[in-house]
Amino acid sequence: MRMRFLTISLILMMVTMSAMAANRFSFGAVSYQCPLFDDDPMIDRLLDRDPDNNREAQGLRMQSFVHDWLGVSAEVMLLGMVEDSGGLKRYRTMYMTEVVLRLPNRLLEPYVGAGPVWHGGDVEGILETLGDIDFSVRCGLDINFFNWLSAGIEANFLFHDIKSIFKDFRYYAAGLNSDQIMIGFVANMKL
């Protein structure tokens, strides 16, 4: 009886300790509602699910953590197709690199990240970066279902430069510039 109790206790301790340990690497999929190239009012974007208006953006994200609370991430987003002035449809992409701060926890894991954003697209079949470099600040909450699987929600705020974060943040918070906000779902596999 003692041996059985000791064995069960040891197994439970090992499972609990592994669930409490923060992951060092994660690979995930991101799905945003993305109004960047949409001309409709915000309420129409939220209610109308027309796929031709490039409202959904899909992406892949890799994150690596050097400490339990500090890491870096790289993300590639496909924003959909846009029509240029010549009537030719092209893919639009977005590339992000961010420094990420998180509060590792067993069940709920809040995080924030910030870093540069490059916009890109295919020009005659070749992917290129287009336009200026923007800046991104994201915040979210992951729910850890297992120590290797999580899902969550996040908001990503895009700014044209670092100064506008402090200058215009009250407008972003009030929703007056909602075309620069992406809200999405994230699913991660963690190592």
C-alpha positions in Angstrom: 0.0 0.0 0.0 2.8 2.4 0.9 4.6 1.6 -2.4 1.5 2.3 -4.4 0.9 5.6 -2.6 4.6 6.6 -3.2 4.4 5.6 -6.9 1.2 7.6 -7.5 2.5 10.6 -5.6 5.8 10.5 -7.6 3.9 10.3 -10.9 1.6 13.2 -9.9 4.5 15.3 -8.9 6.3 14.7 -12.2 3.2 15.6 -14.2 2.6 18.7 -12.2 6.2 19.8 -12.4 6.3 19.4 -16.2 3.0 21.3 -16.5 4.5 24.2 -14.5 7.7 24.3 -16.4 7.7 27.0 -19.1 8.3 26.0 -22.7 11.4 27.2 -24.5 10.1 27.1 -28.1 6.7 27.2 -29.7 5.3 26.9 -33.3 1.8 28.1 -34.0 -0.9 29.3 -36.4 -2.5 32.7 -36.2 -5.8 33.8 -37.6 -6.7 37.5 -37.5 -9.6 39.6 -38.5 -7.6 42.1 -40.5 -9.1 45.3 -41.9 -5.9 46.7 -43.3 -7.0 46.6 -46.9 -10.8 46.9 -46.4 -12.8 50.1 -47.1 -16.0 49.2 -45.3 -17.0 50.7 -42.0 -15.9 48.7 -38.9 -19.4 47.4 -38.1 -19.7 46.0 -41.6 -16.4 44.1 -41.2 -17.5 42.5 -38.0 -20.9 41.4 -39.3 -20.3 40.6 -42.9 -18.2 37.6 -43.6 -17.5 38.3 -47.4 -14.2 36.5 -48.2 -13.4 38.8 -51.1 -12.7 41.7 -48.8 -9.5 40.3 -47.3 -10.8 40.5 -43.8 -9.1 37.3 -42.6 -5.3 37.0 -42.3 -3.7 33.7 -41.7 -0.1 33.3 -40.5 2.6 31.2 -38.9 4.6 32.1 -35.8 7.7 30.8 -34.2 8.7 31.8 -30.7 11.9 31.1 -28.7 12.3 32.0 -25.1 15.7 32.6 -23.5 14.1 32.9 -20.1 10.8 31.8 -18.7 9.5 35.4 -19.2 11.5 36.8 -22.1 11.6 35.6 -25.8 11.6 36.6 -29.4 9.1 35.7 -32.1 9.0 35.8 -35.9 5.7 35.7 -37.8 4.6 35.6 -41.5 1.1 36.6 -42.4 -0.8 36.2 -45.6 -3.2 39.2 -45.8 -4.9 38.1 -49.0 -5.1 39.5 -52.5 -5.3 43.1 -53.4 -5.8 44.7 -56.8 -3.1 47.1 -58.0 -3.7 50.2 -60.2 -3.3 48.1 -63.3 -6.1 45.6 -62.3 -3.6 42.8 -61.5 -4.3 40.9 -58.3 -1.3 40.3 -56.0 -0.7 38.6 -52.7 -0.1 40.9 -49.7 2.1 39.6 -46.9 3.3 40.9 -43.5 6.4 39.9 -41.6 6.9 40.6 -37.9 9.7 40.2 -35.4 9.0 40.9 -31.8 10.4 40.8 -28.3 7.9 39.0 -26.1 7.3 39.2 -22.4 5.1 36.6 -20.8 4.0 35.5 -17.4 4.4 31.7 -17.5 1.7 29.9 -15.6 0.2 26.5 -15.6 -3.2 27.4 -17.1 -3.4 31.0 -18.2 -0.4 32.8 -19.8 -0.7 36.5 -20.5 1.9 38.1 -22.8 2.9 41.3 -24.6 5.2 41.7 -27.6 6.6 44.6 -29.6 8.7 44.9 -32.7 9.0 46.0 -36.4 6.6 45.0 -39.2 7.5 44.8 -42.9 4.7 44.7 -45.5 5.4 42.6 -48.7 3.8 41.3 -51.8 4.5 39.4 -54.9 5.9 41.5 -57.8 5.9 39.5 -61.0 6.0 36.3 -58.9 8.9 37.4 -56.6 8.1 38.2 -53.0 9.4 41.7 -52.0 9.0 44.1 -49.1 6.9 47.1 -49.9 6.6 50.5 -48.3 7.9 51.7 -44.9 8.6 49.7 -41.8 5.8 49.8 -39.2 5.8 48.9 -35.5 3.6 46.4 -33.8 2.5 46.0 -30.2 0.5 42.8 -29.3 -1.1 41.5 -26.2 -2.8 38.3 -25.6 -3.8 35.4 -23.3 -2.9 31.8 -24.0 -4.8 28.9 -22.3 -2.5 25.9 -21.8 -4.5 22.8 -22.3 -1.4 20.6 -22.0 2.2 21.4 -21.5 2.7 21.0 -25.3 -0.6 22.6 -26.6 -2.2 26.0 -26.1 -4.7 28.3 -27.7 -5.6 31.9 -27.1 -6.7 35.3 -28.2 -4.7 38.4 -28.9 -5.0 41.9 -30.2 -2.3 43.4 -32.4 -1.9 47.2 -32.7 0.0 48.5 -35.8 1.7 51.9 -35.7 3.4 53.8 -38.5 6.3 54.7 -36.3 7.3 54.4 -32.7 6.4 58.0 -31.9 2.8 57.5 -32.8 2.4 54.8 -30.1 2.7 57.5 -27.5 1.2 60.4 -29.5 -1.9 58.6 -30.8 -2.5 55.8 -28.3 -5.6 57.4 -26.8 -7.2 57.3 -30.3 -6.3 53.6 -30.7 -7.7 52.8 -27.3 -10.9 54.7 -28.0 -11.3 52.8 -31.3 -11.1 55.9 -33.5 -8.4 54.3 -35.6 -9.6 50.8 -35.6 -8.2 50.0 -39.1 -4.8 49.5 -37.4 -6.1 46.8 -34.9 -6.1 43.1 -35.7 -7.9 40.7 -33.4 -7.2 37.0 -33.7 -6.9 33.5 -32.4 -3.7 31.6 -31.8 -2.9 27.9 -31.5 0.6 26.8 -30.4 2.5 23.6 -30.1 5.1 24.0 -27.4 8.5 22.3 -26.8 
